[in-house]
Amino acid sequence: MSTRTCPDWPHLMEIAPDLQFKHYEVAEAQLPAEALAKLAGILVEEMEICCDKEHFVVNPEHTDPAVVEALRGTHWFELAEWSTSGPGAAAASG
């Protein structure tokens, strides 16, 4: 699978207009080592992630649940967290 813009981009722009979500293979998304360690033994080449890599935000609706779980506790945000209590909340209120 190649990198591509998420098909839900109009809806995502309403939630987080400063982010650009794209679909990647997990192996190409440059996830933190601690997240990849949690995925050890799983074929990450076959898993997908929908994210904004620059801002470390994952869209759990289009991402394999194991990947979302592996990212918890890292510097990555889930979209809802980003837009309500994370850096996106400050941008929305500013």
Chimera marker file (.cmm) of the C-alpha trace (Angstrom):
<marker_set name="trace">
<marker id="1" x="0.000" y="0.000" z="0.000" r="1" g="1" b="0" radius="0.5"/>
<marker id="2" x="1.307" y="3.442" z="-0.770" r="1" g="1" b="0" radius="0.5"/>
<marker id="3" x="0.962" y="6.555" z="1.332" r="1" g="1" b="0" radius="0.5"/>
<marker id="4" x="-2.290" y="8.336" z="0.599" r="1" g="1" b="0" radius="0.5"/>
<marker id="5" x="-4.643" y="10.926" z="2.006" r="1" g="1" b="0" radius="0.5"/>
<marker id="6" x="-7.329" y="9.509" z="4.265" r="1" g="1" b="0" radius="0.5"/>
<marker id="7" x="-10.672" y="9.283" z="2.435" r="1" g="1" b="0" radius="0.5"/>
<marker id="8" x="-12.369" y="10.841" z="5.487" r="1" g="1" b="0" radius="0.5"/>
<marker id="9" x="-10.298" y="14.024" z="5.184" r="1" g="1" b="0" radius="0.5"/>
<marker id="10" x="-13.318" y="16.392" z="5.027" r="1" g="1" b="0" radius="0.5"/>
<marker id="11" x="-14.590" y="15.100" z="8.378" r="1" g="1" b="0" radius="0.5"/>
<marker id="12" x="-11.087" y="15.073" z="9.869" r="1" g="1" b="0" radius="0.5"/>
<marker id="13" x="-10.554" y="18.689" z="8.777" r="1" g="1" b="0" radius="0.5"/>
<marker id="14" x="-13.589" y="19.671" z="10.864" r="1" g="1" b="0" radius="0.5"/>
<marker id="15" x="-12.047" y="18.038" z="13.944" r="1" g="1" b="0" radius="0.5"/>
<marker id="16" x="-8.407" y="18.981" z="13.434" r="1" g="1" b="0" radius="0.5"/>
<marker id="17" x="-7.893" y="21.443" z="10.566" r="1" g="1" b="0" radius="0.5"/>
<marker id="18" x="-4.146" y="21.732" z="11.189" r="1" g="1" b="0" radius="0.5"/>
<marker id="19" x="-3.534" y="18.018" z="10.657" r="1" g="1" b="0" radius="0.5"/>
<marker id="20" x="-3.194" y="15.989" z="7.466" r="1" g="1" b="0" radius="0.5"/>
<marker id="21" x="-4.076" y="12.333" z="7.902" r="1" g="1" b="0" radius="0.5"/>
<marker id="22" x="-2.618" y="9.777" z="5.532" r="1" g="1" b="0" radius="0.5"/>
<marker id="23" x="-2.688" y="6.003" z="5.425" r="1" g="1" b="0" radius="0.5"/>
<marker id="24" x="0.608" y="4.166" z="5.823" r="1" g="1" b="0" radius="0.5"/>
<marker id="25" x="1.854" y="0.685" z="6.390" r="1" g="1" b="0" radius="0.5"/>
<marker id="26" x="2.910" y="0.519" z="10.044" r="1" g="1" b="0" radius="0.5"/>
<marker id="27" x="6.428" y="-0.429" z="8.942" r="1" g="1" b="0" radius="0.5"/>
<marker id="28" x="6.811" y="2.935" z="7.136" r="1" g="1" b="0" radius="0.5"/>
<marker id="29" x="5.196" y="5.150" z="9.784" r="1" g="1" b="0" radius="0.5"/>
<marker id="30" x="8.341" y="5.530" z="11.923" r="1" g="1" b="0" radius="0.5"/>
<marker id="31" x="6.624" y="4.609" z="15.183" r="1" g="1" b="0" radius="0.5"/>
<marker id="32" x="8.530" y="4.834" z="18.468" r="1" g="1" b="0" radius="0.5"/>
<marker id="33" x="10.639" y="1.827" z="19.449" r="1" g="1" b="0" radius="0.5"/>
<marker id="34" x="8.523" y="1.168" z="22.553" r="1" g="1" b="0" radius="0.5"/>
<marker id="35" x="5.397" y="0.854" z="20.385" r="1" g="1" b="0" radius="0.5"/>
<marker id="36" x="7.126" y="-1.449" z="17.915" r="1" g="1" b="0" radius="0.5"/>
<marker id="37" x="8.333" y="-3.603" z="20.824" r="1" g="1" b="0" radius="0.5"/>
<marker id="38" x="4.698" y="-4.064" z="21.889" r="1" g="1" b="0" radius="0.5"/>
<marker id="39" x="3.943" y="-5.288" z="18.363" r="1" g="1" b="0" radius="0.5"/>
<marker id="40" x="6.762" y="-7.860" z="18.361" r="1" g="1" b="0" radius="0.5"/>
<marker id="41" x="5.652" y="-11.102" z="16.766" r="1" g="1" b="0" radius="0.5"/>
<marker id="42" x="2.908" y="-9.387" z="14.760" r="1" g="1" b="0" radius="0.5"/>
<marker id="43" x="3.337" y="-8.871" z="11.020" r="1" g="1" b="0" radius="0.5"/>
<marker id="44" x="3.510" y="-5.078" z="10.998" r="1" g="1" b="0" radius="0.5"/>
<marker id="45" x="3.912" y="-5.130" z="7.206" r="1" g="1" b="0" radius="0.5"/>
<marker id="46" x="0.263" y="-6.149" z="7.033" r="1" g="1" b="0" radius="0.5"/>
<marker id="47" x="-1.023" y="-3.522" z="9.483" r="1" g="1" b="0" radius="0.5"/>
<marker id="48" x="-2.249" y="-0.056" z="8.584" r="1" g="1" b="0" radius="0.5"/>
<marker id="49" x="-2.163" y="3.238" z="10.396" r="1" g="1" b="0" radius="0.5"/>
<marker id="50" x="-3.996" y="6.463" z="9.610" r="1" g="1" b="0" radius="0.5"/>
<marker id="51" x="-2.042" y="9.331" z="11.093" r="1" g="1" b="0" radius="0.5"/>
<marker id="52" x="-0.402" y="12.706" z="10.864" r="1" g="1" b="0" radius="0.5"/>
<marker id="53" x="3.252" y="11.720" z="11.300" r="1" g="1" b="0" radius="0.5"/>
<marker id="54" x="4.480" y="15.286" z="11.791" r="1" g="1" b="0" radius="0.5"/>
<marker id="55" x="2.197" y="15.897" z="14.776" r="1" g="1" b="0" radius="0.5"/>
<marker id="56" x="2.183" y="12.307" z="16.120" r="1" g="1" b="0" radius="0.5"/>
<marker id="57" x="-1.598" y="11.917" z="15.931" r="1" g="1" b="0" radius="0.5"/>
<marker id="58" x="-3.299" y="8.612" z="15.103" r="1" g="1" b="0" radius="0.5"/>
<marker id="59" x="-6.854" y="8.198" z="13.820" r="1" g="1" b="0" radius="0.5"/>
<marker id="60" x="-8.047" y="5.064" z="15.654" r="1" g="1" b="0" radius="0.5"/>
<marker id="61" x="-11.056" y="4.650" z="13.342" r="1" g="1" b="0" radius="0.5"/>
<marker id="62" x="-8.756" y="3.694" z="10.438" r="1" g="1" b="0" radius="0.5"/>
<marker id="63" x="-5.920" y="2.077" z="12.386" r="1" g="1" b="0" radius="0.5"/>
<marker id="64" x="-5.412" y="-1.494" z="13.486" r="1" g="1" b="0" radius="0.5"/>
<marker id="65" x="-6.471" y="-1.651" z="17.176" r="1" g="1" b="0" radius="0.5"/>
<marker id="66" x="-3.192" y="-3.340" z="18.158" r="1" g="1" b="0" radius="0.5"/>
<marker id="67" x="-1.292" y="-0.340" z="16.808" r="1" g="1" b="0" radius="0.5"/>
<marker id="68" x="-3.498" y="2.125" z="18.673" r="1" g="1" b="0" radius="0.5"/>
<marker id="69" x="-2.934" y="0.182" z="21.885" r="1" g="1" b="0" radius="0.5"/>
<marker id="70" x="0.832" y="0.002" z="21.282" r="1" g="1" b="0" radius="0.5"/>
<marker id="71" x="0.987" y="3.796" z="20.895" r="1" g="1" b="0" radius="0.5"/>
<marker id="72" x="-0.630" y="4.435" z="24.290" r="1" g="1" b="0" radius="0.5"/>
<marker id="73" x="1.940" y="5.752" z="26.728" r="1" g="1" b="0" radius="0.5"/>
<marker id="74" x="4.165" y="7.140" z="23.959" r="1" g="1" b="0" radius="0.5"/>
<marker id="75" x="4.405" y="10.711" z="22.680" r="1" g="1" b="0" radius="0.5"/>
<marker id="76" x="1.655" y="9.944" z="20.132" r="1" g="1" b="0" radius="0.5"/>
<marker id="77" x="-1.916" y="11.205" z="20.593" r="1" g="1" b="0" radius="0.5"/>
<marker id="78" x="-5.207" y="9.684" z="19.550" r="1" g="1" b="0" radius="0.5"/>
<marker id="79" x="-7.270" y="12.128" z="17.500" r="1" g="1" b="0" radius="0.5"/>
<marker id="80" x="-9.872" y="12.667" z="20.251" r="1" g="1" b="0" radius="0.5"/>
<marker id="81" x="-7.152" y="13.353" z="22.816" r="1" g="1" b="0" radius="0.5"/>
<marker id="82" x="-5.347" y="15.755" z="20.466" r="1" g="1" b="0" radius="0.5"/>
<marker id="83" x="-8.474" y="17.775" z="19.796" r="1" g="1" b="0" radius="0.5"/>
<marker id="84" x="-9.878" y="17.871" z="23.358" r="1" g="1" b="0" radius="0.5"/>
<marker id="85" x="-7.025" y="17.884" z="25.876" r="1" g="1" b="0" radius="0.5"/>
<marker id="86" x="-3.861" y="17.832" z="23.760" r="1" g="1" b="0" radius="0.5"/>
<marker id="87" x="-2.142" y="20.466" z="21.634" r="1" g="1" b="0" radius="0.5"/>
<marker id="88" x="-5.095" y="20.651" z="19.255" r="1" g="1" b="0" radius="0.5"/>
<marker id="89" x="-7.386" y="21.892" z="22.021" r="1" g="1" b="0" radius="0.5"/>
<marker id="90" x="-5.172" y="24.946" z="22.531" r="1" g="1" b="0" radius="0.5"/>
<marker id="91" x="-5.186" y="25.653" z="18.805" r="1" g="1" b="0" radius="0.5"/>
<marker id="92" x="-8.977" y="25.372" z="18.629" r="1" g="1" b="0" radius="0.5"/>
<marker id="93" x="-9.541" y="27.772" z="21.522" r="1" g="1" b="0" radius="0.5"/>
<marker id="94" x="-6.871" y="30.261" z="20.470" r="1" g="1" b="0" radius="0.5"/>
<link id1="1" id2="2" r="1" g="1" b="0" radius="0.2"/>
<link id1="2" id2="3" r="1" g="1" b="0" radius="0.2"/>
<link id1="3" id2="4" r="1" g="1" b="0" radius="0.2"/>
<link id1="4" id2="5" r="1" g="1" b="0" radius="0.2"/>
<link id1="5" id2="6" r="1" g="1" b="0" radius="0.2"/>
<link id1="6" id2="7" r="1" g="1" b="0" radius="0.2"/>
<link id1="7" id2="8" r="1" g="1" b="0" radius="0.2"/>
<link id1="8" id2="9" r="1" g="1" b="0" radius="0.2"/>
<link id1="9" id2="10" r="1" g="1" b="0" radius="0.2"/>
<link id1="10" id2="11" r="1" g="1" b="0" radius="0.2"/>
<link id1="11" id2="12" r="1" g="1" b="0" radius="0.2"/>
<link id1="12" id2="13" r="1" g="1" b="0" radius="0.2"/>
<link id1="13" id2="14" r="1" g="1" b="0" radius="0.2"/>
<link id1="14" id2="15" r="1" g="1" b="0" radius="0.2"/>
<link id1="15" id2="16" r="1" g="1" b="0" radius="0.2"/>
<link id1="16" id2="17" r="1" g="1" b="0" radius="0.2"/>
<link id1="17" id2="18" r="1" g="1" b="0" radius="0.2"/>
<link id1="18" id2="19" r="1" g="1" b="0" radius="0.2"/>
<link id1="19" id2="20" r="1" g="1" b="0" radius="0.2"/>
<link id1="20" id2="21" r="1" g="1" b="0" radius="0.2"/>
<link id1="21" id2="22" r="1" g="1" b="0" radius="0.2"/>
<link id1="22" id2="23" r="1" g="1" b="0" radius="0.2"/>
<link id1="23" id2="24" r="1" g="1" b="0" radius="0.2"/>
<link id1="24" id2="25" r="1" g="1" b="0" radius="0.2"/>
<link id1="25" id2="26" r="1" g="1" b="0" radius="0.2"/>
<link id1="26" id2="27" r="1" g="1" b="0" radius="0.2"/>
<link id1="27" id2="28" r="1" g="1" b="0" radius="0.2"/>
<link id1="28" id2="29" r="1" g="1" b="0" radius="0.2"/>
<link id1="29" id2="30" r="1" g="1" b="0" radius="0.2"/>
<link id1="30" id2="31" r="1" g="1" b="0" radius="0.2"/>
<link id1="31" id2="32" r="1" g="1" b="0" radius="0.2"/>
<link id1="32" id2="33" r="1" g="1" b="0" radius="0.2"/>
<link id1="33" id2="34" r="1" g="1" b="0" radius="0.2"/>
<link id1="34" id2="35" r="1" g="1" b="0" radius="0.2"/>
<link id1="35" id2="36" r="1" g="1" b="0" radius="0.2"/>
<link id1="36" id2="37" r="1" g="1" b="0" radius="0.2"/>
<link id1="37" id2="38" r="1" g="1" b="0" radius="0.2"/>
<link id1="38" id2="39" r="1" g="1" b="0" radius="0.2"/>
<link id1="39" id2="40" r="1" g="1" b="0" radius="0.2"/>
<link id1="40" id2="41" r="1" g="1" b="0" radius="0.2"/>
<link id1="41" id2="42" r="1" g="1" b="0" radius="0.2"/>
<link id1="42" id2="43" r="1" g="1" b="0" radius="0.2"/>
<link id1="43" id2="44" r="1" g="1" b="0" radius="0.2"/>
<link id1="44" id2="45" r="1" g="1" b="0" radius="0.2"/>
<link id1="45" id2="46" r="1" g="1" b="0" radius="0.2"/>
<link id1="46" id2="47" r="1" g="1" b="0" radius="0.2"/>
<link id1="47" id2="48" r="1" g="1" b="0" radius="0.2"/>
<link id1="48" id2="49" r="1" g="1" b="0" radius="0.2"/>
<link id1="49" id2="50" r="1" g="1" b="0" radius="0.2"/>
<link id1="50" id2="51" r="1" g="1" b="0" radius="0.2"/>
<link id1="51" id2="52" r="1" g="1" b="0" radius="0.2"/>
<link id1="52" id2="53" r="1" g="1" b="0" radius="0.2"/>
<link id1="53" id2="54" r="1" g="1" b="0" radius="0.2"/>
<link id1="54" id2="55" r="1" g="1" b="0" radius="0.2"/>
<link id1="55" id2="56" r="1" g="1" b="0" radius="0.2"/>
<link id1="56" id2="57" r="1" g="1" b="0" radius="0.2"/>
<link id1="57" id2="58" r="1" g="1" b="0" radius="0.2"/>
<link id1="58" id2="59" r="1" g="1" b="0" radius="0.2"/>
<link id1="59" id2="60" r="1" g="1" b="0" radius="0.2"/>
<link id1="60" id2="61" r="1" g="1" b="0" radius="0.2"/>
<link id1="61" id2="62" r="1" g="1" b="0" radius="0.2"/>
<link id1="62" id2="63" r="1" g="1" b="0" radius="0.2"/>
<link id1="63" id2="64" r="1" g="1" b="0" radius="0.2"/>
<link id1="64" id2="65" r="1" g="1" b="0" radius="0.2"/>
<link id1="65" id2="66" r="1" g="1" b="0" radius="0.2"/>
<link id1="66" id2="67" r="1" g="1" b="0" radius="0.2"/>
<link id1="67" id2="68" r="1" g="1" b="0" radius="0.2"/>
<link id1="68" id2="69" r="1" g="1" b="0" radius="0.2"/>
<link id1="69" id2="70" r="1" g="1" b="0" radius="0.2"/>
<link id1="70" id2="71" r="1" g="1" b="0" radius="0.2"/>
<link id1="71" id2="72" r="1" g="1" b="0" radius="0.2"/>
<link id1="72" id2="73" r="1" g="1" b="0" radius="0.2"/>
<link id1="73" id2="74" r="1" g="1" b="0" radius="0.2"/>
<link id1="74" id2="75" r="1" g="1" b="0" radius="0.2"/>
<link id1="75" id2="76" r="1" g="1" b="0" radius="0.2"/>
<link id1="76" id2="77" r="1" g="1" b="0" radius="0.2"/>
<link id1="77" id2="78" r="1" g="1" b="0" radius="0.2"/>
<link id1="78" id2="79" r="1" g="1" b="0" radius="0.2"/>
<link id1="79" id2="80" r="1" g="1" b="0" radius="0.2"/>
<link id1="80" id2="81" r="1" g="1" b="0" radius="0.2"/>
<link id1="81" id2="82" r="1" g="1" b="0" radius="0.2"/>
<link id1="82" id2="83" r="1" g="1" b="0" radius="0.2"/>
<link id1="83" id2="84" r="1" g="1" b="0" radius="0.2"/>
<link id1="84" id2="85" r="1" g="1" b="0" radius="0.2"/>
<link id1="85" id2="86" r="1" g="1" b="0" radius="0.2"/>
<link id1="86" id2="87" r="1" g="1" b="0" radius="0.2"/>
<link id1="87" id2="88" r="1" g="1" b="0" radius="0.2"/>
<link id1="88" id2="89" r="1" g="1" b="0" radius="0.2"/>
<link id1="89" id2="90" r="1" g="1" b="0" radius="0.2"/>
<link id1="90" id2="91" r="1" g="1" b="0" radius="0.2"/>
<link id1="91" id2="92" r="1" g="1" b="0" radius="0.2"/>
<link id1="92" id2="93" r="1" g="1" b="0" radius="0.2"/>
<link id1="93" id2="94" r="1" g="1" b="0" radius="0.2"/>
</marker_set>
